Amino acid sequence: MPSSPVPSRAGRPRSAAADAAILAATRAALVELGWSKLTLGDVATRAGVAKTTLYRRWSGKNELVVDAVAELFDELELPDRGSLAADIEGVVLQFAAILARPEARSGLMAAVAESTRDDALRDRIRTSIVDRQKGLVHEGRARAQARGELPPESSPEETSRTVDLIFDMVAGAVVHRTLVSAEPVDGAWVRSLVRVLLLGLAGAAATEEHQGP
């Protein structure tokens, strides 16, 4: 998905190169220093910009870190692999690969932990990461409906609830698997996840029993 630009303040025009350097420097600092020791001064030095440049773009460390992490997840794309199951498998494998990167793992875990004490930070995570990536779910459902794999929803409210549930199930499972359980997200696990998602627990169990070992 394309990255949503960070709102700029009045003044000099934004520099895309400076933004990219700042966000990359933030991710590097997170890996090396962790959330608690990261400072905007250190990020500015790493990025080769003045500290005032950061404050013209971000009001503080929380916003900066979330945007640095969000840029990584904006690399996610929904592949068209011919079926809903295959499409989901493709995006889950991409998601797991991003979470395996030290800068994504460090940044996301730190931001989520800090957000338990900061409602504004939680809202920024929701708008900058979660809501932007839900676009992939909307895209996948629309594609599956066009193929005839899924029926249309009866109302916009039902669509919203369904998208929220799918996102929570997939993202929650992958984040827990990679960052909490520290287990691999391989092809077999992803296929099992998609089977449960699309068929439900009873359907997945029946399919496995029919297929045998």
Residue pairs with C-beta under 8 A, 6 or more apart in sequence:
1 74
1 76
1 77
1 132
1 133
1 135
1 136
2 74
3 70
3 71
3 74
4 128
4 132
5 14
6 19
6 57
6 58
6 63
6 67
8 14
8 56
8 57
9 56
9 57
11 56
12 56
14 57
18 47
18 49
18 53
19 57
21 47
21 48
21 49
22 43
22 44
22 47
22 49
22 53
22 54
22 57
22 64
23 64
23 67
23 68
23 71
24 47
24 68
25 43
25 44
25 46
25 47
26 38
26 43
26 64
26 65
26 68
26 107
27 68
27 69
27 72
27 103
27 104
27 106
27 107
28 46
28 103
29 38
29 42
29 43
29 46
30 38
30 65
30 68
30 103
30 106
30 107
30 110
31 102
31 103
31 106
33 42
34 106
34 110
35 65
35 110
35 111
35 113
35 114
38 61
38 65
39 61
40 51
40 54
40 55
40 60
40 61
40 64
41 51
43 54
43 64
44 50
44 51
44 53
44 54
54 64
58 64
58 67
62 111
62 114
62 118
62 120
62 121
62 124
63 124
65 107
65 110
65 111
66 111
66 121
66 124
66 125
66 128
66 129
67 128
68 103
68 107
69 104
69 107
69 108
69 111
69 129
70 128
70 129
70 132
72 98
72 101
72 103
72 104
72 107
73 95
73 98
73 104
73 129
73 132
73 133
74 132
75 94
75 98
76 91
76 94
76 95
76 98
76 133
76 136
77 91
77 94
77 136
78 87
78 90
78 91
78 136
78 139
78 140
78 143
79 86
79 87
79 90
79 91
80 87
80 143
81 87
81 89
81 90
83 147
83 149
84 140
84 143
84 144
84 147
84 149
84 150
84 198
85 194
85 195
85 198
87 140
87 143
87 144
88 140
88 170
88 194
88 197
88 198
89 187
89 190
89 191
89 194
91 136
91 140
92 170
92 174
92 185
92 190
92 193
92 194
93 185
93 187
93 190
95 170
95 171
95 174
96 174
96 177
96 178
96 185
96 190
98 104
99 105
99 108
99 174
99 175
99 178
99 179
100 178
105 178
105 179
108 175
108 179
109 179
111 121
111 125
112 125
114 121
115 121
115 122
115 125
116 122
130 167
130 171
133 167
133 171
134 163
134 164
134 167
137 163
137 166
137 167
138 159
138 163
141 150
141 159
141 162
141 163
141 166
144 150
145 151
145 152
153 159
153 162
166 197
169 197
170 193
170 197
173 193
174 185
174 193
177 183
177 185
177 189
178 185
183 189
192 204
195 203
195 204
195 207
195 208
196 204
199 206
199 207
